[in-house]
Amino acid sequence: MGGDAAFVWGSYGVFALFIVWNLLQPMRERRRLLRLLKARRVRDEARNSSINTAYGGE
């Protein structure tokens, strides 16, 4: 490659890392959001349950 091998293979490596990041990051973000929504739902259900109990609800 005329002395450009390090640059070419380095570019391929950076590109490969970029592709892997673009594949994994949305999955990680989705997992994080699902955990957040589940925690929020549990918290809201607990809050609603304690409110109903305090006011003689179900």
C-alpha positions as CSV (number, residue, x, y, z in Angstrom):
1,M,0.0,0.0,0.0
2,G,3.0,2.3,-0.3
3,G,3.3,3.1,3.4
4,D,-0.3,4.0,3.9
5,A,-1.4,0.7,5.4
6,A,-1.5,2.1,9.0
7,F,-3.8,4.9,7.8
8,V,-6.0,2.7,5.7
9,W,-6.4,-0.1,8.4
10,G,-6.8,2.6,11.1
11,S,-9.6,4.1,9.1
12,Y,-11.3,0.7,8.7
13,G,-11.0,0.2,12.4
14,V,-12.5,3.5,13.3
15,F,-15.3,2.8,10.8
16,A,-16.0,-0.6,12.3
17,L,-16.1,0.9,15.8
18,F,-18.6,3.5,14.6
19,I,-20.8,0.9,13.0
20,V,-20.8,-1.3,16.2
21,W,-21.6,1.8,18.3
22,N,-24.5,2.7,16.0
23,L,-25.9,-0.8,16.4
24,L,-25.4,-1.1,20.2
25,Q,-26.3,2.4,21.4
26,P,-30.0,2.3,20.5
27,M,-30.4,-1.1,22.2
28,R,-28.7,0.3,25.4
29,E,-30.9,3.4,25.3
30,R,-34.1,1.3,24.8
31,R,-33.2,-0.8,27.8
32,R,-32.5,2.3,29.9
33,L,-35.8,3.8,29.0
34,L,-37.7,0.6,29.7
35,R,-36.2,0.4,33.2
36,L,-37.0,4.1,33.8
37,L,-40.7,3.6,32.7
38,K,-41.0,0.4,34.8
39,A,-39.6,2.2,37.9
40,R,-42.0,5.1,37.3
41,R,-45.0,2.8,36.9
42,V,-44.1,1.0,40.1
43,R,-43.7,4.3,42.0
44,D,-47.0,5.6,40.6
45,E,-48.8,2.4,41.5
46,A,-47.4,2.5,45.1
47,R,-48.4,6.2,45.4
48,N,-51.9,5.5,44.1
49,S,-52.2,2.5,46.4
50,S,-51.2,4.5,49.5
51,I,-53.6,7.3,48.5
52,N,-56.5,4.9,48.1
53,T,-55.8,3.3,51.5
54,A,-55.4,6.7,53.3
55,Y,-58.8,7.9,52.0
56,G,-60.7,4.6,52.6
57,G,-60.5,3.5,49.0
58,E,-60.1,-0.1,47.9
